[in-house]
Amino acid sequence: MPDTWQRALAIAAHPDDLEYGAAAAIAEWTAAGREITYVLVTRGEAGIDGLPPDECAAVREAEQRAGAARVGVHTVEFLDGHRDGVIEAGTALRRDLSAAIRRHRPELLITLNHHDTWGGVRWNTPDHRVVGRAVLDAAGDAGNRWLFPELKATQGLAPWTGVRWVAVAGSPFPTHAMEVGPGIERAVASLACHEAYIKGLGGPDQDPAAYARTFIEQMVRAGGDRYRGRPATLFQLFPR
């Protein structure tokens, strides 16, 4: 992975998306002094069957802030106007993401798998596909002064042409690797913060810490199998 950058913006559809795909690498980067901000398109309000959306949104927002803090991310923003499960592709989403990019002025964008599958026949969700593609589009949109001129006129957000790469975590077509070490434990703790969500997946008796450890360790070990035999988080990197 490139290391000649200082600021990154990580954009995903839901709370927990970054914990499942990129948190170990993010922990390594923040420990090295790099600045990373999270932007979540929704609050994950449709993600727990046993919780009504309004209640679920509050719980998952709190879990996301706690999880981000475990990997050294202290600025977490949530967009309004996009509904969990039915995020719509189009200019409204691209405008909101362009605004976030102009506001935070990253050199690296991080997002989650935008491909149709996770590899093979494991179908990806509509929200992941839509948001991942919109991030790739917004990397260019944010730098074009003729697109979304209202962002400058009403919010003072000048175009930003400084995005140099988009790194897609969880892609079935990885091109780059970030070797991880101490970041693994912080990533486990980060995912385990999503207690209500994890118990919603596996039932009230599921141990979030054990679940998180199993998932993260398997993921970075699989990454290591494709990268020099050492634990790694894999990305598909798109240069700008």
C-alpha positions in Angstrom: 0.0 0.0 0.0 1.2 3.6 -0.6 2.4 5.3 2.5 3.0 8.8 1.1 -0.2 10.3 2.5 -1.4 11.9 5.7 -5.2 12.2 5.6 -7.7 9.5 4.7 -11.5 9.5 4.6 -13.3 6.1 5.1 -16.8 6.0 3.6 -19.2 3.1 4.1 -22.9 2.4 4.0 -23.5 1.2 7.5 -22.0 1.1 11.0 -19.8 -2.0 11.2 -18.8 -2.1 7.5 -15.4 -0.7 8.1 -14.9 -2.9 11.2 -15.5 -6.0 9.0 -13.1 -5.0 6.2 -10.5 -2.3 7.0 -10.2 -1.7 10.8 -6.9 -3.5 11.3 -5.2 -1.5 8.6 -6.8 1.7 9.9 -5.5 1.0 13.4 -2.0 0.6 12.0 -2.3 3.9 10.1 -3.6 6.0 13.0 -0.9 4.5 15.3 1.6 5.8 12.8 0.2 9.3 13.1 -2.1 9.4 10.1 -5.5 11.2 10.3 -8.5 9.2 9.3 -12.2 10.2 9.4 -15.3 8.0 9.1 -18.4 9.0 7.1 -21.4 6.6 7.3 -24.1 7.0 4.7 -26.8 5.6 7.1 -27.1 4.8 10.8 -27.9 1.1 10.0 -31.4 1.5 11.3 -32.7 -1.5 9.4 -30.0 -3.8 10.5 -31.4 -5.5 13.7 -34.7 -7.3 13.3 -35.6 -7.0 16.9 -35.2 -3.2 17.2 -37.4 -0.6 15.6 -35.5 1.7 13.2 -35.4 4.8 15.4 -34.1 2.9 18.4 -31.8 0.8 16.2 -30.2 3.9 14.7 -29.3 5.4 18.1 -27.8 2.1 19.3 -25.8 1.6 16.1 -24.5 5.1 16.0 -23.2 4.8 19.5 -21.6 1.4 18.7 -19.9 2.9 15.6 -18.4 5.8 17.6 -17.1 3.4 20.2 -15.7 1.1 17.6 -14.0 3.9 15.7 -12.3 5.2 18.8 -10.8 1.7 19.4 -8.8 2.1 16.2 -7.8 5.8 16.7 -10.6 7.4 14.7 -12.3 10.3 16.6 -14.3 12.0 13.9 -17.3 10.1 12.8 -20.0 11.6 10.7 -23.4 10.3 9.6 -25.2 11.5 6.5 -28.9 12.3 6.5 -31.4 11.6 3.8 -30.3 8.0 2.9 -32.2 5.0 4.2 -30.6 1.8 5.3 -31.2 -1.0 2.9 -32.6 1.2 0.1 -29.7 3.6 -0.6 -30.4 5.1 -4.0 -27.7 5.5 -6.6 -27.6 8.9 -8.2 -26.5 12.5 -8.0 -27.9 13.1 -4.5 -25.6 10.5 -3.0 -22.7 11.6 -5.2 -23.3 15.2 -4.1 -23.2 14.3 -0.4 -20.0 12.3 -0.8 -18.4 15.0 -2.8 -19.2 17.4 0.0 -17.6 15.1 2.5 -14.5 14.8 0.4 -14.3 18.6 -0.1 -14.8 19.1 3.6 -12.1 16.7 4.8 -9.7 16.9 1.9 -8.2 13.4 1.9 -5.4 12.0 -0.1 -6.7 8.4 0.3 -10.4 7.3 0.2 -11.3 4.0 1.8 -14.5 2.1 1.1 -16.0 -1.3 1.0 -16.5 -3.9 -1.8 -18.6 -2.5 -4.6 -18.6 -5.6 -6.7 -21.6 -7.8 -7.3 -20.2 -10.6 -5.1 -17.6 -11.2 -2.4 -16.1 -13.8 -4.7 -17.8 -16.7 -6.3 -21.5 -16.8 -5.6 -21.6 -14.8 -2.3 -23.9 -12.0 -3.4 -23.1 -8.5 -2.1 -25.8 -6.2 -0.7 -27.3 -3.3 -2.7 -26.1 -0.7 -0.2 -22.5 -1.9 -0.4 -22.6 -1.9 -4.2 -24.2 1.5 -4.5 -22.0 3.3 -1.9 -18.8 1.7 -3.1 -19.4 2.8 -6.7 -20.5 6.3 -5.6 -17.2 6.7 -3.6 -15.3 5.9 -6.8 -17.3 8.4 -8.7 -17.2 11.1 -6.0 -13.4 11.0 -6.0 -13.5 12.7 -9.3 -16.7 14.7 -8.8 -15.2 16.4 -5.7 -12.5 18.0 -7.9 -14.8 19.3 -10.7 -15.8 22.9 -10.1 -18.7 22.5 -12.6 -20.3 19.7 -10.7 -22.3 20.6 -7.6 -21.3 24.3 -7.6 -23.9 24.8 -4.8 -21.4 23.2 -2.5 -19.1 26.2 -2.8 -21.9 28.7 -3.0 -23.8 27.6 0.1 -21.3 25.7 2.2 -18.0 27.2 1.1 -16.7 23.9 0.0 -14.1 24.5 -2.8 -13.3 21.6 -5.2 -10.7 19.2 -3.9 -8.4 17.5 -6.5 -6.1 15.9 -3.9 -7.5 12.4 -3.8 -4.7 10.1 -5.1 -6.1 6.7 -4.5 -9.3 4.8 -3.6 -8.8 1.7 -1.6 -11.6 -0.9 -1.6 -11.6 -3.3 1.3 -13.2 -6.7 1.0 -12.9 -6.7 -2.8 -12.6 -10.2 -4.5 -9.9 -8.6 -6.7 -7.3 -7.3 -4.3 -4.2 -5.6 -5.7 -2.5 -4.3 -2.6 -1.9 -5.4 1.0 -1.3 -3.6 4.3 0.6 -5.8 6.7 -1.0 -5.7 10.2 0.4 -6.6 13.7 -0.8 -4.7 16.8 -3.7 -3.4 14.8 -5.3 -6.8 14.9 -6.1 -6.6 18.6 -7.5 -3.1 18.1 -9.6 -4.3 15.2 -11.0 -7.1 17.3 -12.0 -4.7 20.0 -13.5 -2.3 17.4 -15.8 -5.0 15.9 -16.7 -6.3 19.3 -18.1 -2.8 20.1 -21.0 -3.6 17.8 -22.6 -5.8 20.5 -26.2 -5.3 19.7 -25.7 -5.9 16.0 -23.6 -9.0 16.5 -26.2 -10.4 19.0 -28.9 -9.6 16.4 -27.0 -11.8 13.9 -26.4 -14.8 16.2 -28.8 -14.5 19.0 -28.5 -13.1 22.6 -26.1 -15.8 23.7 -23.5 -14.9 21.0 -20.3 -13.5 22.5 -19.4 -10.4 20.6 -15.7 -10.6 21.6 -15.3 -14.2 20.6 -17.2 -13.6 17.3 -15.0 -10.5 16.5 -11.8 -12.4 17.2 -12.7 -15.3 15.0 -13.7 -13.1 12.1 -10.8 -10.7 12.3 -8.1 -13.3 12.8 -9.5 -15.4 9.9 -9.6 -12.4 7.6 -6.1 -11.2 8.2 -4.8 -14.8 8.1 -6.4 -15.2 4.7 -4.9 -12.0 3.6 -1.5 -13.2 4.8 -1.9 -16.3 2.7 -1.9 -14.1 -0.3 0.8 -11.7 1.0 4.1 -13.1 2.1 2.6 -15.4 4.7 2.2 -12.5 7.2 -1.2 -11.2 8.5 -2.5 -8.5 6.2 -5.6 -6.5 5.2 -6.1 -6.6 1.4 -7.4 -3.8 -0.8 -8.2 -3.2 -4.4 -6.4 0.1 -5.1 -7.6 2.5 -7.8 -5.1 5.3 -8.5 -6.4 8.7 -9.4 
